[in-house]
Amino acid sequence: MTTDEATKSEGEVQAAALAERGEDITPARDRGVLKIIKRPGSEDDLPMIGDKVYVHYKGKLANGKKFDSSRDRNEPFVFNLGKSQVIKAWDIGVATMRKGEICYLLCKPEYAYGSAGSAPKIPSNATLLFEASKAGVELLDFKGEDLFEDGGIIRRIRRKGEGYSNPNEGATVEIHLEGFCGGTRFDCKDVKFVVGEGEDHDIPIGIDKALEKMQRGEHCVLYLGPRYGFGEAGKPKYGIQANAELVYEVTLKSFEKAKESWEMDTKEKLEQAAIVKEKGTTYFKEGKYLQAVIQYGKIVSWLEMEYGLSEKESKASDSFLLAAFLNLAMCYLKLREYTKAVECCDKALGLDQDNEKGLYRRGEARLFMNEFELAKCDFQKVLEVNPQNKAAKSQISICQKKTKEHNERDRRIYANMFTKFAERDAKEAASKTGVEKAAEKAACEKGPKTAGAEGKEAEGHV
């Protein structure tokens, strides 16, 4: 029997065993995906929709012919579960596995590549067998979806929502939530509120942010870092300490989207701008800077690109925009996001180039970014606008002090660097001199003998 025949025979035996003894794991119970566990997993937790999963496998046709292997590439296969990034069989099969589990999967064509196949290796209407070397499909690890790629909000979906629409900022939502801290439940309620204003109902900003990624009927688990939880203030009402990590289970029961900018006329935008400006200021005074950013940001989204205004409307719009940019800059200073603070100040100064607050706040941000000369220029411009601004005078002194310290530090660094270079050069020169002296000494000692040898060599050639 040839190797190909042996492989074909082995594949057919495995496929037959799966077809006979495999567990039907399809929701429709149509035996489209059959599974046999080779080694049970080490944990009880199962991956959820949206989780990033890491697996090893080897893919064969039902006749035993291999078409792919992650182990041949020496790296695991990674995908997001339940997001249609892979064939249906994988989304179904891996969702049933526990970390460390090894199994075999037999996948009918309608759960694999169907009638189209996947040229050149997978023919039309092919039944596929997945394994990993002599073991099986192995689930190495899985982790939740990082919603904003900063580690602050991790989502794991227990039940997928319906449709493709999501709540937007300002949408009215109805949700059920349960909040946990250190394994202890501290909140459980059904609540209706406006996205971006959850704090009014003792709901952290991370829930507002996550809701914009959810679909109607979705049930998910959210892991919130301190920035997206109750932050440095904590929540004494619930016994939550400062900078606590939180876990919420959230179900989005229903929502009604807020009007988009293009659905509002100028009059409505100006009316709403006045309302959200006050809301933003209230949040800011309470130290809820992320919530304030949402409110001030609405003004920018509504009015920054508004054209064809009357003189009165234009004046009102510019006034709201100027206030929004200045307030956003202050929020970003508090949040230590200095680049964004500078950007907002630039926008404000584009509307009013001599704005005292805009110049001062940009100077503050630049000072925190160690851009001392630029910061000093901003504070000097503040004094040109208002010579009585004592804070700006004090900041100029700080800039000068910081610049001097920075320059002295640079001089010390470069002085040490040059000293080290000089010492290295001196050592190299000394070493070179020692080698040369040793060579000269050796030449002197061997000179007569060498000369005689050269004489004999010359004689021989002659």
N, C-alpha and C positions, 0 to 999 in steps of 0.2 A: 504493500500500500504506500502510495506516495505521500509526501508531507501535506500537499493540498487536499488529498483525499481524506487523510486523517483529520485535518482541520475541519473539513466539511462535515465529516461524520460526528466530530465532537460538538460542532455548532448545532447540528440537527438534533443531537441527543439533548443538549441543553434547552433548545427551543421546545422540544417535545415535553420535557420535564416541566417547564414553565407552563406550557399549555394545559398540562394535566393537573399540576398541583399548585400553580400560582394563584395568589389572591387577587380577585378583581377589585382594583382600587379606583375605577372610573365612577364619577358621580351618577352616570346613566346606567351603571351595572351592565354594560354591553361587552365586557371582557376585552375592551380595546387596549387596556394596559394591565398586565399581570405582573405580580411581584412575589418574589421569594426572598425572605431575609436570611442572609448568610451569617451575619454577626449582629446581634442587637446593639443599639446605641447605648451610650454611657449616661445620658441625661433624659429627663422626662420632657423637656421643652421641645416643641416642634417649630420649624421655621414658619414665618408668616408672610403674607403677601407684601411685596416690596422689599423684603430682606435681601441683603447681598449674601449669596451662598457660594461656598467653595467646595467643589467636588472633583474626584478623580474617577475616570471611567475608561472602558475600551468599548468601542462600538463595532458590532458585527452585523452582517446580513444574517438572515435565518439559516443560510447554508454554511455559515461559519467563516465567510470571507470578511476580514477586518477592513473597515473603511476609515477609522479614526481612533486616536488614543491620546488622552491627556498625558499619560505617563511617558509616551514617546517624546513628548515636548518637555517633559520634566517640570511641568508647572500645572497647578490645578486649573480647572475650568471655572470661571466666575460669571455669574449673571444675577439679575434681580428677579426674584421669584414672583410669578403671577403677573408679569408685565408684558407677556407675549414676546419676550426676547429669544425664546427657544421653542422647540416643538411642544405641542400640547402635553405629550407624555412626560416630558421633563417637569413642567409646571405641576402636573398631577402627582408624579412619582416622588419628587424631592420633597414636596409638601408633607408627605407621610413619613419622612425619615427623621431620626434623631441623630444628634451629633455623635460621630464615631460609628454609625451604623453602616453595614455593607450589605448590599442586596443585588439581586438580578432583576432586570426589567425587560419584559417582552412587549413590544409596541406595534400594534396593528397600523397599517398605512394611514388610516384616517386620523390617527394621533401622532403621526410622524410627518413624512414628506408627501403623502397622498399620491395622486395620479401623476403629479408633476415630477416627483423624484427630486434628486439633487445631483445633477451631472457634475463630474463624470462617474462618481463612485456609487451613487445610490440610484438604482433604476426605479421606474414607475411602479407604484403599488407595492413597495417593499416592506416586509415585516422586519423590524429591527430588534436586535438583542444587545443590551448594554451590560457590560461587566467591567471589571478592572483587573487586568492580568488574570491571576488564578482566583481572585477574590470576587469582586462585584463592584457595582457603583458604590462609592464611598463618600459620605457626607463629612467633610473635614471640619467645616465651621460655618456659622452664619451670624449675621448681625443686622440690626435695623437700618432703615433708610435715614440718612443724614439730610434733613429737609433743606438746610441752608448751607451745608458744607462747612460749618464751623464747629460742629460737635455740640451745638447748643440745644437742638431739638432732634431727637431720634424717634422715628415713627415705626410702629409695627402694626400691621393691619390684621385684625381678627376676622372681620367680615368686609368684603369689598362693597363699595357703594354703587349706586346706579347712575347711568348717564355719564356725560362728560363735562357738566357744568360745575363750577365751584363758587362758593361765596366770595364776594369782593369786599374791599374795605368799605365799611358803611352798611353792609348787608345786615338784615335782621335775621338772626338764626335762633332756632330752638334746638337745644342739646340736652343730653343727659350726661352727667360727669360724676366720676368718683376720683378723689384725690388722695394720694398716699405719700407719706414721708417716713423713711426708715421702716417700711413695712406696716406702718399704722395708718389706717384710714382717718383722714381729718375732714373730708367733705364728701357729700353725696346729695345731688339735687338735679331737678329738671329746671332749666332756666332759659329765658328768652332775653336776648340782648343784641346790641349792635356791635358788629366786629370792629375792633379798635377801641371799644369802651368796656371791655370785660372787667377791668379793674373796679368799675362801679358796682360790680356784683362779686367782688373778692376773687376774681378769676385772673390768673397771671397772664402777662403779655404773650407767653409762648402758646397759649391756647388760641388767642386771636390770630397769631401768625400761622399756626397749623391749620386752622379752619379754612384758610384760603387755598389749601392744598387738598381739602377733603371733598367727597361727593356725598350726595344725599343718601342716607341710610348706612354710611360707613361707620364701622365700629373699630376703633384703633386704640393702641396703647402709646402714650407719649412720654418720653423721658426728657425732662427739662433740666438743663444746667442752671446755675444760679442767675445768670444774666436774663434768662427767659422765665425764671420763676419769680420769687418775691425779693430777689436781690439782697442787697446789704441791709435793707430795712426789715426783712423777714415778714412774718404775719402773726403778731402776738395773739390775734383773735383765735387762730388755730393752733397756737403753740409752736409755730414754725420759726426756727432760729435763722439768723443771718446766713446768707450764702448757702442755703440748703438745696440739695438736689431733690426734685419732685417727680412723681410718676402719676399720670392721669389716665384713666380709661374714659374715652369720649365717644359718644354716639351722636352723629349729626342727624337729627330727626327731620328737620325741614329748614328751608331758608328762602328768603326773598331778596334778590340782589338789589343793591343800591343803584341809582341812576349813574350811568357813565357820563363822563364830561360832555360828550357829543349829544347826549340826550337832554342837556340843560341849556336854557337860554342865559344870556349875560345877567339879566336881572336876578334869576334864581341863583346863579353862581355867586354873585355879590352878597346876596342875602345869607346863603349858606356859609360863605367865607367869614362873615361876622360871627356866626354861631360857633364854628369850629375854632376860631381864634380864641374865643373865651374858654372853650373846653381845653384847648392846648395850654393856655395860661394857668388854668386850675390844676391840670396835671403837673405842670412844671413846678408850681409852688409846693406841691405835695412830694416833689422829688421823683415823680414817675416820668422820667425823661423819654423812654421809648414810646410811651403812650402819647406824650406831647409831640414827639416827632411825627407820629401818624396824623395827628390833627393839623399841624402846620403844613405837612406834606400835601394834604388835600387842597389847600389854597393854591399851592404851586401847580398841582396837576390841573386844577380848574382854570387858572388865570394866566399862567406863563405864556401859553401859546394862543391867547384870545386876541383876535384881530377885528378890525372894523368897528371899534367902540366910539361912542360919542366922547366929546371932551370931558364931560362930567364922569362918564363911566371909566374912561381911561385914567383919570385922576384917582378915582376910588380904587381901581384895580392896582395901580402902582403903589398906592398906600398899603393895601393888604399884602401885596407881594414883598414890599420892603420889610414890613413887620414880620412876615413869615420867614424870610431869609435870615433876618437878624436873630429871631427866636430859635430857628433851627441851628444857627451857629452856636448859640449859647447852650443848647441841648447837647450838641456834639462835643463841646468843650467839657461838659459834665461827664459825658460818656467816654471821654479820652479818645475820641475819633477826630484827631486834629486835622487830617487832610480834608475830611468832609467839612469841618468848620471853616477852613480856608476857602473851600469852593463856595460855600454859602455866603461868606463875606464878599467874595468876588462878585457874586450875583447881586448882592445888596448895593455894592459900590458901583455896579453898572447902572443902577437906577439913580443913585445919589453919590457921586464920586467924593464928596466931602462929608459923608456921613460919619459922625464922631464914633458912634457905637460900632459901625462896621470896621473902621480903621483900628479901633482899640481891640476888638475881639480877634481880628486877623493877626494883630501883633501878638496877642496872648497865645494863639494857636502856634504861630511861628516860633515863639520863644520856647514853647514846650517841645517843638520839633528840632530845637537847637539851631535854628536859622537866625542867629543873633543879629546879624547886620540887617536882614530884611525886617525883623521884628522892630529894631531900633528905628528904621525908616518909617514904619507905620506909626509908632508912638510920636515921632517927630512931626508927622503930618497931623496927628491929633492935636498937638500943641499949636500948630498953625491955624487949625480950626477953632480951638479953644485954649488960649494960653493959660487959663486958670485950672486946667485939668491936672491936679496934683498926682493922681494915680499914674498918668502917662509919664510925668517927670520921674517918678519913682521907678517905673519900668525901664526907662532909658538908662538909669543908673545900674539896674540889674543886668541889662543887656551888655553894658560896657564891662561890668565885672565878670560876667560869664565869658565874654570875648577874650578878656585878659587871661582868665583861668584856662580857657581852651588853648590860647596861643602858648602859654607857659607849659602846658601839658605836652603840646606838640613839640616844643623846643626840647623838653626833657627826653621825649621819645626819640627824636632825631639825634640828639646828642649821644644818648646811649647807643643808638644804632651806629653812628659814626665811630664811636669809641671802640665798639666791637669789631667794626670793619678794620680800624687801624691796628687793633691788637692781632686780628687774624693775618693782616698783611705783614705785620712785623714778625709774626711766627713763621710765616711762609718764607720771608726774606732770610730770617736766621737759619731756617732749615736748609734753604738753598745754598747759603754761604758755607754752612757746615759740610754739605755734600761736595761743593766745589773744592774746599780745602782738603777734604779726605781724598778726592780724586787727584789733586796736585801732589799730595804726599805719596800716594800710591805710584804715581807716574815717576816721581823722583827715585823712589826705591827700586822700581823695575826698569829704569831707563837703560842702563848698560846692557842688561840681558836682552832686552827687546831690540836694541840696536844691532847686536851680534846676530840675532835671529834674522833680522831684515837683510843683513849683509849676505847671509847664507842663502836666503830665498832668492836674492838678486843673482847670486852666483849660479844657482841652479838653472834659472831661466836663461841665462846667457849660454 
